[in-house]
Amino acid sequence: MTAIGLLAAFGAGIFGAAIGALPAFAFVGLLTLFGVGIQLAIAPEATDFFNIPFGVFGPHVGGFASGVAAAAYAAKKGKLDSGRNIVTAGMGLNAPDVLLVGGIFGILGYVIIFFIARIPGFGDGLTWTDYPGITVVISGFIARFLWGSCGFCGKAEEGRKFFQPTDATKWLAFQSDFGQLTMIGLGGGLIAGWLGVTYGTPGALLAFGVSAASLMFLTVGVLTPVTHHITLPAAIVGAASGSLIWAALAGLLCAFLGEFFARAFLDHGDTHIDPPACTIAASTMLFNFLTAIGMWAALPMPV
């Protein structure tokens, strides 16, 4: 941790709040695509480009979490329609305090990941979870407890079961049914698995970058699927196991995990708790553990 890093995180947090959480995250995807191109063109150790999309502009700093916190604060102050609105650019609210909150949460994300990264990992060179993902989750809950009024999970609508929300309150109504989740989980898992099997770590980053960058279409109203919580873990499994089948099954699992976390923490809430971040943090913990204990070598190796 450095003073320069803290100042950069503050600036990145303002940037994330100014353009909005979802547009900022799509920007992370674009930066990742550029980085993969650089990494595939030259030796992987020859570039530290990924310190940009996963560092100062990472989802935990200026690439998402700061915008989530700024939206929660703005809604609490009556300057935004909903604390779950992660599309609206904070700059358009003409409220410097909203941008200041973004900057503060940029620093907070930088500090949280600094300490999380010092929790001992397991296995040879493996971390226990995805650091940006778990930091986004922690940051989101901090913002909820500061400015939300729904508590940890929220409450179901009158006369409805908790895990059966209405379409109006669902995270992504067009991506919540069994059939939709099954198809996007398998499709995303297969293509991401191929990238992981073929290119290893750069392939996993490419899978994430494509999914994240595609969300720029969602910001303008195109019903684009949210898939980075499917493709990143699936590509990791593909790279570790060498199997597209295991990657497809990982993608399928993560598609349903994303919907589970949406119904548990987001659908009945008044601030944004990110289902993909929850899924990535949980699934990478599982898949890294399976890799560390040599599970892929012990299992049958389908193509």
C-alpha positions in Angstrom: 0.0 0.0 0.0 1.4 3.4 -1.0 0.3 7.0 -0.8 0.3 7.1 -4.6 -1.9 4.0 -4.7 -4.4 5.6 -2.2 -4.6 8.8 -4.2 -5.0 6.9 -7.5 -7.8 4.8 -5.9 -9.5 8.0 -4.8 -9.4 9.4 -8.3 -10.5 6.1 -9.8 -13.4 5.9 -7.4 -14.6 9.4 -8.5 -14.3 8.2 -12.1 -16.4 5.1 -11.4 -19.1 7.1 -9.6 -19.1 9.7 -12.4 -19.8 7.3 -15.2 -21.8 4.8 -13.3 -21.1 1.3 -11.9 -22.2 -0.7 -14.9 -20.5 1.5 -17.6 -17.3 1.5 -15.4 -17.4 -2.3 -15.3 -17.8 -2.5 -19.1 -14.7 -0.3 -19.3 -12.8 -2.9 -17.2 -13.8 -5.4 -19.8 -12.4 -3.3 -22.6 -9.1 -2.8 -20.8 -8.9 -6.5 -20.2 -9.3 -7.2 -23.9 -6.5 -4.8 -24.7 -4.4 -6.5 -22.0 -5.0 -10.0 -23.4 -4.0 -8.8 -26.8 -0.7 -7.5 -25.4 -0.1 -10.6 -23.4 -0.7 -12.9 -26.2 1.5 -10.9 -28.5 4.5 -10.9 -26.2 5.8 -13.0 -23.3 3.3 -12.9 -20.4 6.0 -11.8 -17.9 6.9 -8.9 -20.2 3.8 -6.7 -19.3 2.2 -5.5 -16.1 -0.8 -4.1 -18.1 -3.2 -6.1 -15.9 -2.4 -3.9 -13.0 -4.7 -1.4 -14.8 -8.0 -3.3 -15.3 -7.5 -5.2 -12.1 -5.7 -2.6 -10.1 -6.7 1.1 -10.1 -9.6 0.6 -12.5 -10.4 -2.8 -11.0 -14.1 -3.7 -10.1 -13.2 -3.3 -6.4 -11.9 0.3 -6.9 -13.0 2.5 -9.8 -14.4 -0.2 -12.1 -17.7 -0.9 -10.2 -17.8 -0.9 -6.4 -17.4 2.9 -6.2 -20.4 3.4 -8.5 -22.5 1.0 -6.5 -21.7 2.9 -3.2 -22.4 6.2 -4.9 -25.8 5.0 -6.1 -26.7 3.8 -2.7 -25.8 7.2 -1.2 -27.5 9.2 -3.9 -30.7 7.2 -3.4 -30.6 7.8 0.3 -30.2 11.5 -0.3 -33.1 11.5 -2.8 -30.9 12.3 -5.7 -31.4 9.0 -7.5 -34.5 6.9 -8.1 -33.1 3.7 -6.6 -30.0 2.5 -4.8 -30.1 -0.4 -7.2 -29.6 1.9 -10.2 -26.1 1.1 -11.3 -26.5 2.5 -14.9 -27.0 6.2 -14.3 -23.9 8.2 -14.4 -23.3 10.1 -11.1 -21.9 13.1 -12.9 -25.3 13.8 -14.4 -26.8 14.2 -10.9 -24.8 17.5 -10.4 -23.9 16.4 -6.9 -20.2 16.6 -5.9 -20.9 14.7 -2.7 -22.0 11.6 -4.7 -18.7 11.7 -6.5 -16.9 12.1 -3.2 -18.5 9.0 -1.9 -17.3 7.2 -5.0 -13.7 8.4 -4.2 -13.9 7.3 -0.6 -15.1 3.8 -1.7 -12.3 3.7 -4.2 -9.9 4.0 -1.3 -11.9 1.5 0.7 -11.7 -1.1 -2.0 -8.0 -0.5 -2.3 -7.5 -1.0 1.4 -9.8 -4.0 1.7 -8.0 -5.9 -1.1 -4.7 -5.0 0.4 -5.6 -6.9 3.6 -7.5 -9.7 1.9 -4.4 -10.4 -0.3 -2.4 -11.0 2.9 -4.6 -13.9 4.1 -2.6 -17.0 3.5 -3.7 -19.0 0.4 -3.6 -22.7 -0.1 -1.8 -24.9 -2.6 1.1 -24.0 -4.9 0.6 -20.4 -6.0 -3.2 -20.5 -5.7 -5.3 -17.9 -3.9 -8.2 -18.9 -1.8 -10.7 -16.8 -3.7 -11.0 -14.0 -6.3 -9.8 -10.9 -4.5 -11.6 -8.3 -6.6 -14.8 -10.3 -6.4 -14.9 -10.7 -2.6 -13.9 -7.1 -2.2 -16.9 -6.0 -4.4 -19.1 -8.1 -2.1 -17.8 -6.6 1.1 -17.9 -3.1 -0.3 -21.5 -3.6 -1.4 -22.6 -4.7 2.0 -20.9 -1.8 3.7 -22.8 0.6 1.4 -26.0 -1.3 2.2 -25.6 -1.0 5.9 -24.7 2.7 5.6 -27.4 3.8 3.3 -29.9 1.0 2.7 -32.9 0.2 4.8 -33.6 -3.4 3.8 -31.2 -5.1 6.1 -28.9 -8.0 5.0 -31.3 -9.7 2.6 -34.4 -7.6 2.4 -38.0 -8.8 2.8 -40.3 -10.5 0.3 -43.3 -8.7 -1.1 -46.6 -9.3 0.7 -48.0 -12.7 -0.1 -44.9 -14.0 -2.0 -42.2 -16.5 -0.9 -38.7 -15.1 -0.5 -37.2 -17.0 -3.4 -40.1 -16.3 -5.8 -39.8 -12.5 -6.5 -41.9 -10.7 -9.1 -40.4 -9.9 -12.5 -40.4 -6.2 -11.4 -37.9 -6.9 -8.6 -35.7 -9.6 -10.2 -32.1 -8.9 -11.1 -32.5 -9.9 -14.7 -36.0 -11.1 -15.5 -35.0 -12.3 -18.9 -32.2 -14.4 -17.4 -33.9 -16.0 -14.5 -35.8 -19.0 -15.8 -34.5 -22.6 -15.7 -34.2 -22.9 -19.4 -32.5 -19.6 -19.9 -30.0 -20.2 -17.1 -29.3 -23.7 -18.5 -28.6 -22.6 -22.0 -26.4 -19.5 -21.1 -24.6 -21.5 -18.5 -23.7 -24.3 -20.9 -23.0 -22.0 -23.8 -20.8 -19.6 -21.8 -19.1 -22.5 -20.1 -18.2 -24.2 -23.3 -16.8 -21.2 -25.1 -14.9 -20.0 -22.0 -13.7 -23.5 -21.4 -12.2 -23.6 -24.9 -10.4 -20.3 -24.2 -9.1 -21.7 -21.0 -8.0 -25.0 -22.4 -6.4 -23.3 -25.5 -4.7 -20.3 -23.9 -4.5 -20.9 -20.2 -4.6 -17.9 -18.0 -4.8 -15.4 -20.9 -7.8 -17.3 -22.1 -9.5 -17.0 -18.8 -8.9 -13.3 -18.8 -10.1 -13.1 -22.4 -13.3 -14.9 -21.4 -13.9 -12.4 -18.6 -13.0 -9.4 -20.8 -15.5 -10.4 -23.6 -18.3 -10.9 -21.0 -17.6 -7.7 -19.2 -17.2 -5.6 -22.3 -20.5 -6.9 -23.7 -22.3 -5.2 -20.8 -21.9 -1.9 -22.6 -24.9 -3.0 -24.7 -26.9 -3.6 -21.5 -26.2 0.0 -20.4 -28.1 1.2 -23.5 -31.1 -1.1 -23.0 -30.2 -4.1 -25.1 -31.1 -7.2 -23.1 -27.6 -8.6 -23.1 -26.9 -11.6 -20.8 -24.6 -11.1 -17.8 -22.1 -13.8 -18.1 -18.7 -12.9 -16.5 -19.6 -14.9 -13.4 -20.1 -17.9 -15.8 -17.2 -17.5 -18.2 -14.4 -16.6 -15.8 -14.9 -19.6 -13.5 -15.5 -21.9 -16.5 -12.3 -20.8 -18.2 -10.4 -21.3 -14.9 -11.7 -24.9 -14.8 -10.9 -25.4 -18.4 -7.4 -24.3 -17.9 -6.9 -26.4 -14.8 -8.6 -29.6 -16.0 -8.0 -29.5 -19.7 -11.6 -30.4 -20.3 -14.5 -28.6 -22.0 -17.0 -30.8 -20.3 -15.9 -29.8 -16.8 -15.8 -26.2 -17.9 -19.4 -26.5 -19.2 -20.5 -28.0 -16.0 -18.8 -25.2 -14.1 -20.5 -22.6 -16.3 -23.9 -24.3 -15.6 -23.3 -24.3 -11.9 -22.3 -20.6 -11.9 -25.3 -19.6 -13.9 -27.6 -20.9 -11.2 -25.4 -19.7 -8.4 -25.7 -16.2 -9.8 -29.5 -16.4 -9.8 -29.4 -17.8 -6.2 -27.3 -14.9 -5.0 -29.6 -12.4 -6.8 -32.6 -13.8 -5.0 -30.9 -14.0 -1.7 -29.3 -10.5 -1.6 -30.5 -8.3 -4.4 -34.1 -8.9 -5.5 -35.6 -7.8 -2.2 -33.0 -5.1 -1.5 -32.8 -1.4 -2.0 -29.1 -1.3 -2.8 -27.0 -3.3 -5.1 -25.3 -6.5 -3.9 -23.6 -7.9 -7.0 -24.7 -11.5 -7.8 -21.8 -12.1 -10.3 -19.2 -10.9 -7.7 -20.8 -13.3 -5.1 -20.7 -16.1 -7.6 -17.1 -15.5 -8.7 -15.9 -15.3 -5.1 -17.7 -18.5 -4.1 -16.9 -20.5 -7.2 -13.2 -19.6 -7.5 -12.9 -20.7 -3.8 -14.4 -24.1 -4.7 -12.5 -24.5 -8.0 -9.1 -23.4 -6.6 -9.6 -25.9 -3.8 -10.3 -28.7 -6.2 -7.2 -27.7 -8.2 -5.0 -27.5 -5.0 -6.0 -31.0 -3.9 -5.4 -32.5 -7.4 -9.1 -33.3 -8.0 -8.9 -32.8 -11.7 -6.2 -35.4 -12.1 -8.2 -37.9 -10.0 -11.4 -37.4 -12.0 -12.1 -38.9 -15.4 -11.0 -36.4 -18.1 -13.8 -36.0 -20.7 -12.9 -33.9 -23.7 
